[in-house]
Protein backbone atom coordinates (compact mmCIF):
# COMPACT_ATOMS: atom_id res chain seq x y z
CA UNK A 1 0.00 0.00 0.00
CA UNK A 2 1.44 3.38 -0.97
CA UNK A 3 1.04 6.56 1.07
CA UNK A 4 1.81 10.09 -0.10
CA UNK A 5 5.11 10.76 1.60
CA UNK A 6 6.10 14.29 2.60
CA UNK A 7 9.37 15.48 1.17
CA UNK A 8 11.88 15.42 4.01
CA UNK A 9 13.05 19.02 3.59
CA UNK A 10 9.50 20.38 3.59
CA UNK A 11 8.58 18.27 6.62
CA UNK A 12 11.55 19.46 8.67
CA UNK A 13 11.01 23.07 7.63
CA UNK A 14 7.40 22.87 8.74
CA UNK A 15 8.40 21.46 12.12
CA UNK A 16 11.00 24.22 12.61
CA UNK A 17 8.43 26.89 11.73
CA UNK A 18 5.91 25.36 14.10
CA UNK A 19 8.45 25.28 16.91
CA UNK A 20 9.36 28.94 16.26
CA UNK A 21 5.79 30.02 16.97
CA UNK A 22 5.96 28.51 20.44
CA UNK A 23 8.75 30.71 21.89
CA UNK A 24 8.17 32.19 25.30
CA UNK A 25 7.79 29.93 28.25
CA UNK A 26 4.54 31.52 29.50
CA UNK A 27 2.85 31.29 26.09
CA UNK A 28 4.30 27.98 24.89
CA UNK A 29 1.95 25.29 23.68
CA UNK A 30 2.62 21.57 23.37
CA UNK A 31 4.06 20.74 19.96
CA UNK A 32 3.22 17.35 18.50
CA UNK A 33 6.21 16.32 16.40
CA UNK A 34 5.51 13.56 13.88
CA UNK A 35 8.05 10.79 14.27
CA UNK A 36 9.95 9.72 11.17
CA UNK A 37 10.53 5.96 11.16
CA UNK A 38 12.39 5.72 7.83
CA UNK A 39 13.79 7.93 5.09
CA UNK A 40 13.92 6.72 1.49
CA UNK A 41 15.69 9.14 -0.82
CA UNK A 42 14.10 12.51 -0.05
CA UNK A 43 10.86 10.97 1.25
CA UNK A 44 9.95 10.26 4.87
CA UNK A 45 7.84 7.38 6.18
CA UNK A 46 5.96 8.52 9.25
CA UNK A 47 5.02 6.59 12.35
CA UNK A 48 1.34 7.38 11.72
CA UNK A 49 1.65 5.76 8.27
CA UNK A 50 3.11 2.66 9.89
CA UNK A 51 0.34 2.54 12.49
CA UNK A 52 -2.32 2.80 9.78
CA UNK A 53 -0.66 0.03 7.78
CA UNK A 54 -0.36 -2.22 10.83
CA UNK A 55 -3.95 -1.80 12.01
CA UNK A 56 -5.49 -4.68 9.99
CA UNK A 57 -2.73 -7.07 11.11
CA UNK A 58 -2.95 -6.03 14.74
CA UNK A 59 -6.73 -6.46 14.65
CA UNK A 60 -6.17 -10.12 13.75
CA UNK A 61 -3.48 -10.56 16.40
CA UNK A 62 -5.16 -9.00 19.42
CA UNK A 63 -8.08 -11.43 19.74
CA UNK A 64 -5.40 -14.06 20.42
CA UNK A 65 -3.35 -11.96 22.84
CA UNK A 66 -4.27 -8.72 24.65
CA UNK A 67 -2.62 -5.55 23.33
CA UNK A 68 0.51 -4.47 25.18
CA UNK A 69 0.86 -7.67 27.23
CA UNK A 70 4.34 -9.23 27.52
CA UNK A 71 3.36 -12.24 25.43
CA UNK A 72 1.94 -10.00 22.69
CA UNK A 73 4.72 -7.40 22.40
CA UNK A 74 7.17 -9.62 20.41
CA UNK A 75 4.45 -10.40 17.86
CA UNK A 76 3.49 -6.72 17.60
CA UNK A 77 7.13 -5.72 17.09
CA UNK A 78 7.52 -8.36 14.40
CA UNK A 79 4.50 -6.98 12.55
CA UNK A 80 5.84 -3.41 12.72
CA UNK A 81 9.34 -4.50 11.65
CA UNK A 82 8.17 -6.53 8.66
CA UNK A 83 5.69 -3.86 7.55
CA UNK A 84 8.24 -1.08 7.75
CA UNK A 85 10.65 -3.06 5.58
CA UNK A 86 7.82 -3.64 3.12
CA UNK A 87 6.90 0.05 3.12
CA UNK A 88 10.52 0.95 2.38
CA UNK A 89 10.50 -1.46 -0.57
CA UNK A 90 7.22 0.00 -1.80
CA UNK A 91 8.60 3.52 -1.60
CA UNK A 92 11.63 2.41 -3.61
CA UNK A 93 9.29 0.83 -6.16
CA UNK A 94 7.14 3.94 -6.28
CA UNK A 95 10.12 6.17 -6.95
CA UNK A 96 11.40 3.75 -9.62
CA UNK A 97 7.95 3.68 -11.24
CA UNK A 98 7.89 7.48 -11.35
CA UNK A 99 11.31 7.57 -13.03
CA UNK A 100 10.08 4.99 -15.54
CA UNK A 101 6.86 6.98 -16.17
CA UNK A 102 4.72 4.05 -15.00
CA UNK A 103 1.26 5.25 -14.02
CA UNK A 104 -1.68 3.42 -12.45
CA UNK A 105 -5.09 5.02 -12.87
CA UNK A 106 -8.31 4.52 -10.96
CA UNK A 107 -9.62 2.63 -14.02
CA UNK A 108 -6.67 0.22 -13.77
CA UNK A 109 -7.52 -0.46 -10.13
CA UNK A 110 -11.24 -0.86 -10.89
CA UNK A 111 -10.53 -3.32 -13.71
CA UNK A 112 -8.28 -5.41 -11.46
CA UNK A 113 -10.83 -5.41 -8.65
CA UNK A 114 -13.51 -6.52 -11.11
CA UNK A 115 -11.34 -9.44 -12.26
CA UNK A 116 -10.66 -10.50 -8.67
CA UNK A 117 -14.36 -10.32 -7.84
CA UNK A 118 -15.33 -12.36 -10.91
CA UNK A 119 -12.70 -15.01 -10.15
CA UNK A 120 -14.28 -15.46 -6.73
CA UNK A 121 -17.87 -15.25 -8.04
CA UNK A 122 -18.48 -12.07 -6.06
CA UNK A 123 -19.60 -8.54 -6.72
CA UNK A 124 -17.10 -5.80 -5.86
CA UNK A 125 -19.22 -4.88 -2.86
CA UNK A 126 -19.09 -8.48 -1.64
CA UNK A 127 -15.34 -8.60 -2.27
CA UNK A 128 -14.77 -5.47 -0.17
CA UNK A 129 -16.99 -6.90 2.57
CA UNK A 130 -15.03 -10.19 2.60
CA UNK A 131 -11.69 -8.36 2.71
CA UNK A 132 -12.97 -6.20 5.55
CA UNK A 133 -14.07 -9.23 7.57
CA UNK A 134 -10.87 -11.20 6.94
CA UNK A 135 -8.25 -8.46 7.25
CA UNK A 136 -9.92 -5.40 8.75
CA UNK A 137 -8.92 -3.31 5.71
CA UNK A 138 -11.15 -0.47 4.63
CA UNK A 139 -12.22 -0.23 0.98
CA UNK A 140 -9.71 2.57 0.43
CA UNK A 141 -6.87 0.61 2.01
CA UNK A 142 -7.60 -2.43 -0.14
CA UNK A 143 -7.73 -0.29 -3.30
CA UNK A 144 -4.35 1.16 -2.33
CA UNK A 145 -3.00 -2.37 -1.83
CA UNK A 146 -4.20 -3.37 -5.30
CA UNK A 147 -2.68 -0.21 -6.77
CA UNK A 148 0.68 -1.11 -5.26
CA UNK A 149 0.46 -4.63 -6.68
CA UNK A 150 -0.24 -3.24 -10.16
CA UNK A 151 2.73 -0.87 -9.91
CA UNK A 152 4.94 -3.74 -8.83
CA UNK A 153 3.67 -5.97 -11.64
CA UNK A 154 4.39 -3.33 -14.27
CA UNK A 155 7.83 -2.70 -12.85
CA UNK A 156 8.66 -6.40 -12.82
CA UNK A 157 7.57 -6.78 -16.43
CA UNK A 158 9.71 -3.86 -17.53
CA UNK A 159 12.77 -4.28 -15.32
CA UNK A 160 13.00 -7.90 -14.24
CA UNK A 161 10.94 -10.32 -16.30
CA UNK A 162 13.03 -9.94 -19.45
CA UNK A 163 16.00 -11.32 -17.51
CA UNK A 164 14.28 -14.60 -16.59
CA UNK A 165 15.00 -17.77 -18.56
CA UNK A 166 13.23 -21.04 -17.80
CA UNK A 167 14.66 -24.37 -18.98
CA UNK A 168 13.09 -27.80 -19.02
CA UNK A 169 15.62 -28.84 -16.39
CA UNK A 170 14.32 -26.06 -14.12
CA UNK A 171 10.77 -27.40 -14.52
CA UNK A 172 11.79 -31.02 -13.92
CA UNK A 173 13.73 -30.05 -10.80
CA UNK A 174 10.73 -28.12 -9.49
CA UNK A 175 8.52 -31.17 -10.09
CA UNK A 176 10.93 -33.36 -8.11
CA UNK A 177 11.03 -30.81 -5.27
CA UNK A 178 7.24 -30.54 -5.08
CA UNK A 179 6.79 -34.32 -5.07
CA UNK A 180 9.39 -34.65 -2.30
CA UNK A 181 7.80 -31.81 -0.31
CA UNK A 182 4.37 -33.39 -0.65
CA UNK A 183 5.65 -36.62 0.88
CA UNK A 184 6.07 -34.75 4.15
CA UNK A 185 2.29 -34.44 4.54
CA UNK A 186 1.01 -37.74 3.06
CA UNK A 187 0.20 -40.75 5.22
CA UNK A 188 2.26 -43.83 4.39
CA UNK A 189 2.51 -47.50 5.30
CA UNK A 190 5.99 -48.96 5.69
CA UNK A 191 7.29 -52.49 6.19
CA UNK A 192 10.66 -53.57 7.49
CA UNK A 193 13.00 -56.49 7.93
CA UNK A 194 15.11 -56.41 11.09
CA UNK A 195 18.44 -58.23 11.46
CA UNK A 196 19.88 -57.76 15.01
CA UNK A 197 23.59 -57.07 15.44
CA UNK A 198 23.78 -56.50 19.19
CA UNK A 199 24.90 -53.44 21.09
CA UNK A 200 28.61 -53.77 20.22
CA UNK A 201 28.98 -55.83 17.04
CA UNK A 202 32.38 -56.86 15.78
CA UNK A 203 33.38 -55.71 12.33
CA UNK A 204 33.07 -59.27 11.11
CA UNK A 205 29.53 -59.79 12.49
CA UNK A 206 28.36 -56.40 11.20
CA UNK A 207 29.69 -57.10 7.72
CA UNK A 208 28.01 -60.49 7.72
CA UNK A 209 24.66 -58.90 8.57
CA UNK A 210 25.14 -56.25 5.91
CA UNK A 211 25.82 -58.95 3.31
CA UNK A 212 22.71 -60.81 4.42
CA UNK A 213 20.64 -57.62 4.21
CA UNK A 214 22.08 -56.80 0.78
CA UNK A 215 20.98 -60.23 -0.47
CA UNK A 216 17.47 -59.61 0.90
CA UNK A 217 17.38 -56.27 -0.94
CA UNK A 218 18.48 -58.01 -4.15
CA UNK A 219 15.67 -60.57 -3.82
CA UNK A 220 13.04 -57.93 -2.96
CA UNK A 221 14.03 -55.78 -5.93
CA UNK A 222 14.15 -58.86 -8.12
CA UNK A 223 10.48 -59.65 -7.57
CA UNK A 224 10.28 -61.61 -4.33
CA UNK A 225 7.36 -60.63 -2.10
CA UNK A 226 8.66 -58.36 0.66
CA UNK A 227 6.17 -59.65 3.21
CA UNK A 228 7.34 -63.24 2.61
CA UNK A 229 10.97 -62.19 2.97
CA UNK A 230 10.06 -60.49 6.25
CA UNK A 231 8.37 -63.63 7.58
CA UNK A 232 11.42 -65.67 6.64
CA UNK A 233 14.31 -63.39 7.62
CA UNK A 234 13.12 -60.64 10.02
CA UNK A 235 13.80 -61.19 13.70
CA UNK A 236 11.41 -58.55 15.00
CA UNK A 237 8.81 -60.64 16.81
CA UNK A 238 6.20 -57.85 16.84
CA UNK A 239 5.95 -57.47 13.07
CA UNK A 240 7.40 -60.64 11.53
CA UNK A 241 4.12 -62.56 11.24
CA UNK A 242 2.49 -59.50 9.65
CA UNK A 243 5.15 -59.42 6.95
CA UNK A 244 7.07 -56.62 8.65
CA UNK A 245 4.09 -54.24 8.52
CA UNK A 246 4.66 -51.12 10.63
CA UNK A 247 1.15 -49.78 10.07
CA UNK A 248 -0.04 -46.44 8.74
CA UNK A 249 2.10 -43.54 9.92
CA UNK A 250 2.15 -39.75 9.51
CA UNK A 251 5.22 -37.63 8.77
CA UNK A 252 6.33 -35.34 11.58
CA UNK A 253 4.73 -31.92 11.19
CA UNK A 254 1.95 -33.13 8.89
CA UNK A 255 -1.68 -32.24 9.72
CA UNK A 256 -2.42 -35.82 10.75
CA UNK A 257 0.58 -35.87 13.09
CA UNK A 258 -0.13 -32.46 14.62
CA UNK A 259 -3.74 -33.43 15.30
CA UNK A 260 -2.69 -36.71 16.89
CA UNK A 261 -4.71 -38.77 14.41
CA UNK A 262 -1.76 -40.97 13.39
CA UNK A 263 1.39 -42.26 15.05
CA UNK A 264 4.92 -41.42 13.95
CA UNK A 265 7.89 -43.61 13.19
CA UNK A 266 11.17 -43.01 14.98
CA UNK A 267 13.08 -40.18 13.29
CA UNK A 268 15.75 -42.35 11.53
CA UNK A 269 13.05 -44.65 10.16
CA UNK A 270 10.86 -41.75 9.04
CA UNK A 271 13.82 -40.09 7.35
CA UNK A 272 14.42 -43.23 5.31
CA UNK A 273 10.71 -43.72 4.59
CA UNK A 274 10.34 -40.19 3.20
CA UNK A 275 13.20 -40.80 0.77
CA UNK A 276 11.48 -43.84 -0.72
CA UNK A 277 8.91 -43.82 -3.51
CA UNK A 278 5.88 -46.08 -3.37
CA UNK A 279 7.01 -49.73 -3.61
CA UNK A 280 10.70 -48.84 -3.36
CA UNK A 281 13.04 -50.94 -1.18
CA UNK A 282 15.78 -49.17 0.77
CA UNK A 283 19.44 -50.00 1.00
CA UNK A 284 20.38 -51.69 4.31
CA UNK A 285 20.96 -49.20 7.15
CA UNK A 286 21.68 -49.35 10.86
CA UNK A 287 18.95 -48.56 13.36
CA UNK A 288 19.76 -49.02 17.05
CA UNK A 289 21.06 -52.59 17.49
CA UNK A 290 20.03 -53.86 14.08
CA UNK A 291 20.50 -53.67 10.35
CA UNK A 292 17.19 -52.75 8.72
CA UNK A 293 15.68 -52.93 5.23
CA UNK A 294 12.50 -50.90 4.57
CA UNK A 295 9.86 -50.78 1.88
CA UNK A 296 6.97 -48.35 1.33
CA UNK A 297 3.94 -50.59 0.94
CA UNK A 298 1.40 -47.79 0.53
CA UNK A 299 1.12 -44.01 0.48
CA UNK A 300 -1.73 -41.55 0.08
CA UNK A 301 -2.16 -40.71 -3.61
CA UNK A 302 -0.10 -37.76 -4.84
CA UNK A 303 -1.89 -34.97 -6.63
CA UNK A 304 1.06 -34.92 -9.01
CA UNK A 305 -0.01 -37.86 -11.15
CA UNK A 306 2.68 -37.30 -13.80
CA UNK A 307 5.20 -34.73 -14.94
CA UNK A 308 3.21 -34.03 -18.11
CA UNK A 309 0.05 -33.34 -16.14
CA UNK A 310 1.88 -30.98 -13.77
CA UNK A 311 4.21 -29.32 -16.29
CA UNK A 312 2.25 -26.07 -16.63
CA UNK A 313 1.94 -25.67 -12.86
CA UNK A 314 5.65 -26.39 -12.40
CA UNK A 315 6.56 -23.84 -15.09
CA UNK A 316 4.47 -21.22 -13.27
CA UNK A 317 6.13 -22.09 -9.97
CA UNK A 318 9.59 -21.77 -11.51
CA UNK A 319 8.65 -18.43 -13.03
CA UNK A 320 7.30 -17.14 -9.71
CA UNK A 321 10.38 -18.31 -7.83
CA UNK A 322 12.83 -16.79 -10.32
CA UNK A 323 10.82 -13.58 -10.49
CA UNK A 324 10.89 -13.24 -6.70
CA UNK A 325 14.67 -13.83 -6.58
CA UNK A 326 15.23 -11.30 -9.36
CA UNK A 327 12.94 -8.82 -7.61
CA UNK A 328 14.83 -9.15 -4.33
CA UNK A 329 18.14 -8.62 -6.13
CA UNK A 330 16.71 -5.56 -7.92
CA UNK A 331 15.43 -4.10 -4.63
CA UNK A 332 18.77 -4.75 -2.98
CA UNK A 333 20.49 -2.87 -5.80
CA UNK A 334 17.95 -0.02 -5.48
CA UNK A 335 18.67 0.25 -1.77
CA UNK A 336 22.37 0.42 -2.48
CA UNK A 337 21.87 3.32 -4.88
CA UNK A 338 19.32 5.16 -2.71
CA UNK A 339 19.72 6.78 0.69
CA UNK A 340 17.70 4.56 3.03
CA UNK A 341 17.64 5.23 6.76
CA UNK A 342 15.38 2.94 8.81
CA UNK A 343 15.00 4.30 12.34
CA UNK A 344 12.20 2.28 13.88
CA UNK A 345 13.99 -1.07 13.97
Buried (B, 14 or more C-beta within 10 A) or exposed (E): BBBEBBEBEEBEEEBEEEEEEEEEEEEEEEEEEBEBBBBBBBBBBBBEBBEBBBBBBBEEBBEEBEEEEEEBEEBBEEBBEEBBBEBBBBBBBBBBBEEEEBEBEEEBBEEBBEEBBEEEEBEBEEBBEEBBEEBBBBBEBBBBBBBBBBBBBBBBEEBBBEEBEBEEEBBBEBBEEBBEEBBBBBBBBBBBBBBBBEEEBEEEEBEBBBEBBBEBBEBBEEEEEBBEBBBEBBEBEEBBEBBBBBEBBBBBEBEBBEEEEBEBBEEEBBEBBBBBEBEEBBEBBBBEEBBBBBBBBBBBEBEBEEEEEBBEBBBEBBBEBBBEEBBEEBBEEBBEEBEBEBEBE
